[in-house]
């Protein structure tokens, strides 16, 4: 039986410009999240630095290229290298996105949305089962931001991801910013999303900033969270209680201290809500 991920506290994503600060240690953090693909094909400095960080902090692996929703067979070479990384650093848990990234062996390097139908649920459940059996670990799937929808969809986004988690035994990495972005872009109520996801499946939160282009929002991870997104995080805490939480920042990356201030704000909000 695959065990559930441990309940850690608060973390940050590792970015190359912050290695010096990370390795100084002494930070009031429980874990760091890495982009799995950045460490799967190297035996050099990045992996050596990661192993140093691993001595003081738990590590979580977050993938961007598994393409769990594609109709291509799962890439066995990719899974082999991912498992080798897991065996080496023993991550607390691992995750990837509920999306497809390519087809016919071509990678678009984008996280593309899926039609939300029972047929697609069945397809993804089978693929998650294959991954979890191969890895011997429970995986988490993350809700993605999207800018188009499919006429074929017959399910809400929250029913779609919840049904997959229920049937596959995987967990959910709930991205609060992506819920906010999609609610704006597709005209649904973000509170309905939170209410529609059973609490027992949610094992991690992502927090991030976005860009407002007037008629639509883009999940850019290039700025601080807006107050409205923090408000949604408060509501998520009221339902899901203590969930391991991290701040993502992938463009226009600020100093490490700015990221610490963002995760410290998350800590204070969690403390006030759960008190």
C-alpha positions as CSV (number, residue, x, y, z in Angstrom):
1,X,0.0,0.0,0.0
2,X,1.4,3.4,-1.0
3,X,1.6,5.7,2.0
4,X,0.3,9.3,2.0
5,X,2.8,12.2,1.9
6,X,4.1,13.5,5.3
7,X,2.5,16.6,6.7
8,X,5.3,19.1,6.5
9,X,5.0,22.9,7.1
10,X,6.1,25.6,4.7
11,X,8.6,25.5,1.8
12,X,10.0,27.3,-1.2
13,X,11.1,26.4,-4.7
14,X,14.8,26.1,-5.3
15,X,16.0,28.5,-8.0
16,X,19.7,28.6,-9.1
17,X,20.2,32.2,-8.1
18,X,19.4,31.4,-4.5
19,X,21.8,28.5,-3.8
20,X,24.2,30.5,-1.7
21,X,21.4,31.7,0.6
22,X,19.8,28.2,0.8
23,X,23.1,26.5,1.8
24,X,23.7,29.1,4.5
25,X,21.0,27.2,6.4
26,X,19.2,28.4,9.5
27,X,16.0,29.3,7.6
28,X,12.7,28.6,9.2
29,X,11.6,26.3,6.4
30,X,10.7,22.6,6.4
31,X,11.3,21.8,2.8
32,X,12.3,22.9,-0.7
33,X,10.6,21.9,-3.9
34,X,12.7,21.2,-7.1
35,X,11.7,21.0,-10.7
36,X,12.5,17.3,-11.2
37,X,13.7,17.6,-14.8
38,X,16.5,20.0,-13.7
39,X,18.2,17.2,-11.8
40,X,17.4,14.1,-13.7
41,X,20.1,14.4,-16.4
42,X,23.1,15.6,-14.3
43,X,25.8,14.2,-12.1
44,X,27.4,17.6,-11.8
45,X,27.1,20.7,-9.6
46,X,23.3,21.0,-9.4
47,X,22.9,17.5,-8.0
48,X,25.8,18.0,-5.6
49,X,24.2,21.2,-4.3
50,X,20.9,19.5,-3.9
51,X,22.4,16.7,-1.8
52,X,23.9,19.3,0.5
53,X,20.6,21.0,0.9
54,X,19.0,17.6,1.5
55,X,21.0,17.2,4.7
56,X,19.1,20.1,6.3
57,X,15.7,20.1,4.6
58,X,13.2,17.7,3.1
59,X,13.0,17.8,-0.7
60,X,9.9,17.6,-2.8
61,X,10.0,16.8,-6.5
62,X,7.7,18.7,-8.9
63,X,7.6,17.6,-12.6
64,X,6.6,19.5,-15.7
65,X,7.1,16.9,-18.4
66,X,5.4,13.6,-17.5
67,X,2.4,14.5,-19.8
68,X,0.0,12.4,-17.8
69,X,-2.9,13.4,-20.1
70,X,-1.2,12.6,-23.4
71,X,-2.3,9.7,-25.6
72,X,1.3,8.8,-26.2
73,X,2.5,5.9,-24.1
74,X,4.3,7.1,-21.0
75,X,7.9,7.7,-21.6
76,X,9.7,4.8,-19.9
77,X,13.1,6.4,-20.2
78,X,11.8,9.5,-18.4
79,X,10.2,7.4,-15.7
80,X,13.5,5.4,-15.2
81,X,15.5,8.6,-14.8
82,X,12.9,10.1,-12.4
83,X,12.9,7.0,-10.3
84,X,16.7,7.1,-10.1
85,X,16.5,10.6,-8.8
86,X,14.0,9.6,-6.2
87,X,16.1,6.7,-5.1
88,X,19.0,9.1,-4.7
89,X,17.4,12.0,-2.8
90,X,14.4,10.3,-1.2
91,X,11.9,13.1,-1.7
92,X,9.0,13.5,0.8
93,X,6.6,13.3,-2.2
94,X,6.4,14.0,-5.9
95,X,4.0,15.7,-8.2
96,X,3.2,16.6,-11.8
97,X,0.5,18.5,-13.6
98,X,-3.0,17.3,-14.7
99,X,-2.4,18.2,-18.3
100,X,-0.7,17.1,-21.5
101,X,2.5,18.6,-22.8
102,X,2.9,17.0,-26.2
103,X,1.9,14.2,-28.6
104,X,3.7,12.1,-31.2
105,X,6.9,12.4,-29.2
106,X,6.9,16.3,-29.5
107,X,7.1,18.4,-26.4
108,X,5.4,21.8,-26.5
109,X,7.0,22.8,-23.2
110,X,3.6,24.0,-22.1
111,X,1.0,22.7,-19.6
112,X,-2.1,22.2,-21.8
113,X,-5.6,21.6,-20.4
114,X,-7.7,18.5,-21.0
115,X,-11.3,17.8,-21.9
116,X,-13.2,17.2,-18.6
117,X,-15.1,14.0,-19.4
118,X,-15.4,10.5,-17.9
119,X,-13.5,9.0,-20.8
120,X,-10.5,11.2,-20.0
121,X,-10.8,10.4,-16.3
122,X,-10.5,6.7,-17.1
123,X,-7.5,7.4,-19.4
124,X,-5.6,9.4,-16.7
125,X,-6.5,7.0,-13.9
126,X,-4.9,4.2,-15.8
127,X,-1.8,6.2,-16.4
128,X,-1.4,7.4,-12.8
129,X,-1.8,3.8,-11.7
130,X,1.1,2.8,-14.0
131,X,3.3,5.6,-12.6
132,X,2.5,4.9,-9.0
133,X,3.1,1.2,-9.4
134,X,6.5,1.9,-11.1
135,X,7.6,4.5,-8.6
136,X,6.2,2.6,-5.6
137,X,5.0,5.9,-4.3
138,X,1.9,8.0,-4.2
139,X,1.9,10.9,-6.6
140,X,0.1,14.3,-6.5
141,X,-1.5,15.9,-9.5
142,X,-1.8,19.7,-9.8
143,X,-4.6,21.7,-11.3
144,X,-3.3,23.9,-14.1
145,X,-4.2,27.4,-15.2
146,X,-6.0,27.4,-18.6
147,X,-7.0,29.9,-21.2
148,X,-9.3,27.8,-23.4
149,X,-12.0,25.2,-22.6
150,X,-13.4,22.2,-24.6
151,X,-16.9,21.9,-25.9
152,X,-16.7,18.2,-25.1
153,X,-16.3,18.8,-21.3
154,X,-19.2,17.5,-19.3
155,X,-17.6,17.9,-15.8
156,X,-16.5,20.8,-13.7
157,X,-12.8,21.2,-13.2
158,X,-13.2,20.3,-9.5
159,X,-15.2,17.2,-10.1
160,X,-12.7,16.2,-12.8
161,X,-9.7,16.3,-10.6
162,X,-11.5,14.9,-7.5
163,X,-12.8,11.9,-9.5
164,X,-9.3,11.2,-10.7
165,X,-7.9,11.3,-7.2
166,X,-10.6,9.1,-5.8
167,X,-10.3,6.4,-8.4
168,X,-6.5,6.4,-8.7
169,X,-5.5,6.9,-5.1
170,X,-3.3,9.8,-5.9
171,X,-3.3,13.1,-4.0
172,X,-4.0,16.6,-5.2
173,X,-1.6,19.5,-5.2
174,X,-4.0,22.4,-5.1
175,X,-2.7,25.5,-6.7
176,X,-4.7,28.4,-5.2
177,X,-3.6,30.9,-7.8
178,X,-4.6,28.6,-10.6
179,X,-8.1,28.4,-9.1
180,X,-8.3,32.1,-9.0
181,X,-7.0,32.6,-12.5
182,X,-9.4,29.9,-14.0
183,X,-12.4,31.3,-12.1
184,X,-11.8,34.7,-13.7
185,X,-11.0,33.3,-17.2
186,X,-13.8,30.8,-17.4
187,X,-16.5,32.6,-15.3
188,X,-17.0,30.1,-12.4
189,X,-17.0,30.8,-8.6
190,X,-13.7,29.9,-7.0
191,X,-15.5,29.0,-3.8
192,X,-17.4,26.3,-5.7
193,X,-14.1,24.9,-6.6
194,X,-12.9,24.8,-2.9
195,X,-16.2,23.3,-1.8
196,X,-16.1,20.7,-4.6
197,X,-12.7,19.1,-3.7
198,X,-12.8,16.6,-0.8
199,X,-10.3,17.5,1.9
200,X,-8.8,14.0,2.2
201,X,-7.2,14.3,-1.3
202,X,-5.4,17.6,-0.8
203,X,-1.8,17.1,0.2
204,X,-0.1,20.3,-0.9
205,X,-0.8,24.0,-1.7
206,X,1.0,26.2,-4.3
207,X,0.8,30.0,-3.9
208,X,1.9,32.3,-6.7
209,X,1.4,35.6,-8.4
210,X,-0.3,36.3,-11.8
211,X,-0.6,39.0,-14.4
212,X,-3.8,40.8,-15.1
213,X,-4.3,41.5,-18.8
214,X,-7.7,43.1,-18.4
215,X,-10.0,40.5,-20.0
216,X,-8.0,37.5,-18.8
217,X,-5.4,36.5,-16.2
218,X,-2.1,34.7,-16.9
219,X,-0.4,32.5,-14.3
220,X,3.1,34.1,-14.7
221,X,4.7,33.4,-11.3
222,X,6.4,36.7,-11.6
223,X,5.0,38.8,-8.8
224,X,3.7,38.8,-5.3
225,X,0.3,37.3,-4.6
226,X,-2.6,39.8,-4.8
227,X,-4.8,40.3,-1.7
228,X,-7.7,38.6,-3.5
229,X,-5.6,35.5,-3.9
230,X,-4.5,35.6,-0.2
231,X,-8.2,35.8,0.7
232,X,-8.8,32.6,-1.3
233,X,-5.9,31.0,0.5
234,X,-7.6,31.9,3.8
235,X,-10.8,30.2,2.7
236,X,-8.9,27.1,1.6
237,X,-7.3,26.9,5.0
238,X,-10.7,27.0,6.6
239,X,-11.7,23.9,4.7
240,X,-8.5,21.9,4.3
241,X,-6.8,23.0,7.5
242,X,-3.0,22.4,7.8
243,X,-1.6,21.6,4.3
244,X,2.1,21.8,3.3
245,X,2.4,25.1,1.5
246,X,5.0,26.7,-0.8
247,X,5.4,29.9,-2.8
248,X,6.3,29.6,-6.5
249,X,8.2,32.3,-8.3
250,X,9.6,31.5,-11.7
251,X,10.0,34.7,-13.7
252,X,11.6,38.1,-12.7
253,X,12.9,36.2,-9.7
254,X,13.5,38.4,-6.7
255,X,16.0,38.1,-3.8
256,X,15.7,35.1,-1.5
257,X,14.5,37.4,1.3
258,X,11.5,38.5,-0.7
259,X,10.5,34.8,-1.1
260,X,10.9,34.3,2.6
261,X,8.7,37.3,3.3
262,X,6.0,35.7,1.1
263,X,6.1,32.3,2.8
264,X,6.2,34.1,6.2
265,X,3.0,35.8,5.3
266,X,1.5,32.4,4.5
267,X,2.6,31.2,7.9
268,X,1.0,34.1,9.7
269,X,-2.3,33.6,7.8
270,X,-2.4,29.9,8.5
271,X,-1.7,30.6,12.2
272,X,-4.5,33.2,12.4
273,X,-7.0,31.0,10.5
274,X,-6.3,27.8,12.3
275,X,-6.0,29.3,15.8
